[in-house]
Amino acid sequence: MTLKWFREEVLRPSRIIDRETTDASDGGKGIFERARERVEGLLAEHKPTPLPAGVQAELTAIMTADARRHGMNELPKL
């Protein structure tokens, strides 16, 4: 870490890694608990952009052709 980044990190600590003791931060949650909660929150609020028309069918055709080349008759069902 350089002196340039040292000041920024001190002023803006991470939501996951903090400088507090475990008793004082997030009700005593550890780094793994805070990280898991952050990941779950990101996944819950993420809204993927839909694929343009025809792209999913084209991707399925490409994957099916590749699967056949490797001895599979069809793609696994999801």
Secondary structure, 3 states (H helix, E strand, C coil): CCHHHHHHHHHCCCCCCCCCCCCCCHHHCCHHHHHHHHHHHHHHHCCCCCCCCCHHHHHHHHHHHHHHHCCCCCCCCC
